Amino acid sequence: MKPFATLLLMLAATAPCHAQAQAPQTPMPGQILVTGTLADEAGKAAVLARLRELYGAERVVDQIAIGTVAVPANWNAYVQKLIAPNLKLISRGQISIDGNNVSVRGEVANEAQRQQIASDIATSLNPTYTVNNGLRVRAAEAEQGLLDAALDKRIIEFDSGKASITPAGLAILDEMAAVMLKLRGRKVEVIGHTDDTGLRASNVALSQARAEAVRAYLASKGVVADSVLVSGQGPDRPVASNATADGRARNRRIEFRIAQ
């Protein structure tokens, strides 16, 4: 019995790179390495054309062979459906099409992308195909999601014009500390922000002092101080209009970001 036609797309990180003189065994950053065995040159040309259209000709590295292989009904058409724009959301992974078996693995930004890509792949195929979803959410994005969920769009409050944290703010920080202790040493940026009332220099200094107060409190709850980076952005990064009281209140905030 003939082996089935196979196609393997290896997806590197998304950073751009220069073309290489010879095809590598693994893709360089920014490259798409395509290997496998197809039945004819026409099928190979169609796959390469689709990939070059999607990623750009300079990024596609061709290592496809032509051989005596079995091709399931409408296989080439299904392959074309699988080479879809949502593949560009995947990095450090691969798509394997071995006859009627499809396997996808690699990293995506969030859980919604992971589920959407798997759903799109499954719905583009007929029921004779088996799909194995091995996609995973990139660690930094997953951890950032934990921080965002814990803060839940709440504002950590301080006494007016001071770096002392109110009881309500401390209660929120207790929750943030519990999450940060689960991040196992991952560095987190604590960024202070203010509205634009008053002098910018004073606001920058106040936002820095508030960020440092947050770090000190988190340390008192067991978070390693060296794992918390602090900065004060003052009024430079508003998330709302400073023309209203509500907007100014939203701009007076502490932001938690996974350090890259």
VODO-100271 format. One record per residue: x, y, z of N, C-alpha, C in turn. Coordinates in steps of 0.02 Angstrom, whole numbers, plus 50000, padded with zeros to 5 digits. Atoms other than C-alpha are relative to their C-alpha. Layout:
<pts>
XYZXYZXYZ ...
</pts>
This chain:
<pts>
500424994050000500005000050000500445006350000 499624993950005500655017149953499945004150065 500064995349944501075029250093499595006049977 500394994050016499965044550102500455005949985 499674993650010500485061350038500065003650067 499884996549937501225071950178500235007149986 499774993150004501535090350206500125002450071 499824997449934502415098350353500225007249993 499824993050000502455117150379500305001650068 499674998349938503715122650510500015007650005 500114992849992503315140050576500485002750053 499514997149953504735149950655499695005950035 500214993749969504625165250764499885005249945 500244995550051503895180150674500495005749983 499544994650016505425191550673500264999249929 499765000550068506035195650496500724997549997 499325002450009507615188050427500195000749927 499774999850068508695188050271499994993049971 500025006550032508555173950145500684996650007 499405003949992509835160050167500214997049933 499765002750063510935153150028499764992949990 500225006950005510435135250068499444998950051 500575001349956508845128350145500244996850065 499795002849935509095124950332499564994050018 500395005649976508495109650424499435002350045 500534997049961507475120550540499945007349978 500084993250026506745137550498500365005250042 499714994249967507685153350540499445004650020 500534995349981506725167350626499685003449939 500364996950054505385173350508499874995549941 500095004550057505485158450389499454994850011 500485005550001504195145350343500324994449961 499685005750032505015128650306499464994949983 500525004750022503905116950204500334993849972 499725006450021504355098550185499444995049988 500495005250011503485082250141500074997049931 500005003350065503095071449991499315000649968 500624999150036501765075949864500014995849936 500065004650056501135066349712500245003049934 499824997150065501535078849574500225007250008 499744993150000502305095549529499445005150004 500564995249998500605103749507499785001250072 500194999349930500135100249688500525004050040 499464996349966501835106649747499975007449982 500034993050022501675122549644499425003650033 500594996949969499945125849716500135001650073 499844998949930500555123849895500495005850008 499504994749995502065135049868499705006849983 500324993750018501015148249781499575002750056 500434998049945499785148549925500415002750059 499584997949945501155149850056500355006649985 499664993850018502075163449961499525005950000 500514994849998500465173249944499865002150072 500174998649930500155171850131500585003250038 499444997949960501905174550200500515004549964 499494996650039502905182350058500504995049974 499585005050033504005173049935500684999150034 499335000349971505635177350024500024996150065 500015003449936505065168750184499894992549994 500195007050008504555151850113500604995949975 499435004350017505925138450110499724993249977 500295005950031505475123949993500454993950007 499665006449996506015106350039499514994349983 500515005050019504535097049960500294995249948 499805005250048504905080649870499394997549962 500525003250040503895072149733500114992550002 499925007349995503555053549755499364996449984 500585004350012502365039149732499614999350065 500384999949938501075042549866499254999949984 500734999950008499205040049890499735006750021 500294993549986498155055749888499264999250014 500725000549984496465055749979499595004649954 500454996150043494975062649883500015007350019 500014992849991495065081549862500535002550049 499484998449951496645081849967500325006849987 499684993750017497455096249874499555006050016 500474994649985495885106849895499975001350075 500004999249927495865103550083500645003250025 499364996949982497705108050095499975007549989 500074992850015497315124750013499585003550054 500424997049947495955127850144500385000650066 499624999949937497155123750285500525005650001 499504994750003498435136450225499625006750000 500454994249992497365150750290500365005550040 499684994449965497795168050360500104999050075 499925000849928497545162350540500634996250020 499365003349985499135151850526500535005150019 499514994949984500075168250539499995001950074 500044998849928499515169150721500444995150039 499615005349967500575153650759500745001449991 499274999650005502435154750798500314994050036 499625005549969503735141750847499594993549999 500415006050003502635127550787500024996849932 500045003350065502125116750642499304997449987 500615003150023500655110450541500194993849961 499855006350033500755092250490499364997249969 500575003050036499585084950358500254993449972 499785006750020499845066250341499384996149979 500615003050024498465059450230499405003550031 500594997249968496875062050332500125002250072 499844998049932497775066350493500355006949999 499734993249997498105084650534500205001450073 499764998349934499145090250682500275007149999 499754993149996499465108150733500275001250070 499714998349936500615113950871500395006549993 499644993750000501505129750920499715004850051 500204995049951501215145851015499555005349970 500454994650019499795158451004499945004950058 500004994749949499435174351100499514998850057 500505000849948497885168851197499564993949987 500435005950005496605155251228499485000649944 500504999050053495335162951109500304998349932 499675001750063496585161550965500104992549995 499885007350001497005143651013499374996249979 500635003450016495185138351006499755001749930 500254997950066494765148450850500384996649944 499605003350052496205141250748499814992749993 500195007150002495755123450796499304999249970 500685000350027493915126750756500015001249925 499974998550071494335134350587500294994249961 499715005850034495425119450542499494994449995 500485005549999494095106950592499435001249951 500584998650043492685115650498500195000549927 499794999750070493725117050339500094993049970 499885006950022493895097950328499364995950004 500585004449994492675083650305500114995250059 499965004249940492305070950444500514994449997 499505005350003493595058450379500685002250028 499364997449975494985069650444500015000250076 499894999549928495685068850620500465005850014 499614994049985496335085050696500254999650072 499694999849934497545085550843500235007150015 499844993149982497625102850924500535000050055 499464999549951499305104851010500235007150011 499824993049990499295123751014500015001750074 499964997749930499775132251176500065007650001 499954992849991499645149951240500705001850024 499334997949978501325158851254499995001750074 499994999449927501855159251435499885007150023 500074993149978501995178151449499285002449994 500694997850009500255180951379499544996750050 500415003649951499505167551492500085003150069 499874997049935500335175251644499715007050005 500304993450001499795192651593499244999650010 500715001149991498025185951583499824998950073 500125001149928498155180351765500015006750038 499964993549967498695197751819499395004349984 500574995950021497335206251718499354997750033 500615002749969495995194651788499985001750075 499984998549928496565197751967499855007450012 500144992849992496555216751946499285001649980 500704999550022494895215351852499785007349990 500164993050018494945233551792499885004550060 500084995949941494935239851971500585004950007 499494994949988495915255152028500274999250071 499695000149934497155253852171500035007150025 500074993149977496755269352272500545001950050 499524997049953497965280652366499675006050034 500224993749969497685294852487500165005749953 499944994650048497485310952390500695003450003 499354996750005499165317752331500564996650036 499505003649961500115304552430500144993149970 499835006850022500945287652405499754994850050 500285004849951500005279652551499384996749970 500535003950031498825265852495499404999550046 500615000449959497015265852555499864992750017 500195007049984496275250352640499714996249941 500285003450058495295246552482500554998149951 499435001650044496905247352381500414994250026 499625005549970497785235752503499644993449989 500385006150011496385223052484500114997349930 499875002150068496655222752297500724997249994 499315002350003498535221052321500104993250033 499975006649970498255206052433499854994749946 500185004650054497435197552283500564999749947 499464999850049498825203252165500604996150025 499435003549972500145196452283499904992449994 500145007350005499305179352286500124997449930 499885002050070499365178652096500745000249984 499294999350016501155184852084500424994650032 499635005549968501735171452206499964993649959 500085005950043501105158652078500415000549937 499644999150063502165165951938500724997650004 499365003449992503735157752008500595004149975 499424996050015504975171851995499965004249937 500074995850060504335179751835500005007450020 499964992949983504765198251838499375003649976 500614996250015503275210051841500165007550007 499934992749997503285228651801499395002950036 500534996249967502275239451920500095007249978 499944993550032501935255751830499485004850029 500454995049973501195271051913499815005249948 500264994950046500105283451818499595005150039 500414994749970499255299851862499575003449947 500344995650048498045312051783500475005949985 499564994550020498705328451710499915006350043 500094994349955498195339751855500665001750034 499384998049967499675349851918500604999549954 499385000150038501495349951863500184992949980 499825006750023502105335351758500554997050044 499455002749959503705333451859499754997350067 500285002349936502715332052020499604993749991 500405006150013501545319251943500444994049986 499545005550013502995308751879500304997450066 499725002049935503785308852053499484996350043 500535003249961502115304352134499854993049973 500145006650029501795290052013500574995150016 499445004349982503545283252047499964997950073 500055001549929503295284352235499444995050014 500555004649991501625275352222500184993049975 499785006550024502385261452117500474996750050 499545002749950503755259352247499634997950063 500405002049942502445258852386499654993449987 500315006450018501565244852293500514994450005 499495005249995503195235152277500154998350073 499855001249929503545237252463499444995850032 500555003849970501815230852509500004992749974 499985006850028501945215952390500564996050033 499445003549966503635211752470499804997850069 500225001949933502795211752640499554993949999 500435005850008501645198252571500374994049970 499605005750022503075187152514500245000349928 499774999450069503355193152336500735002650001 499304997950001505235194352304500075006949969 499964993150023505635212852288500375000649934 499604999650062506925209752150499604997849939 500415002150056505555202052043499505005249978 500474994550015504575218352042500395006149976 499694994150028505175232251928499505005750004 500464994449991504445249551959500195005849954 499894993850037504245265151855499405004550009 500544995049996503225281151861499935003649934 500114996950065502465287251699499635006650005 500354993849991501545301951773499375000449957 500614999350040500195308651654500104998049927 499815000950070501055302651495499624994649963 500355005550033499995287151460499284999550026 500705000349977498155291251494499614994649963 500465004850031496815278251460499315003049990 500644996550006495395290851468500135007549996 499934992750005495085309351444500095003150068 499914996449937495735320751579499525005950008 500474994549998494315332751541499424998750048 500555001749954493105323551658500284996950064 499805002949936493195318051840500084992449994 499955007250009492865300051788500634998149961 499405001450040494235300451658500635000950041 499424998949957495485307751781500094994450051 499975005549951495045294251908500284993749967 499765006050035495365280651778500745000649984 499294999050017497045288351734500464999350061 499615000949939497625287851916499994992650018 500035007349995498075269551915500694997050008 499395004150000499375256051944499904994549949 500035005150053499745244651798500494994450016 499575005849990500465227051811500134996749933 499825003050064501405220351660500554994850009 499465005050000502405204351637500605003049963 499404997350030504185210051601500244995449944 499795004050058504775204351429500754998950001 
</pts>
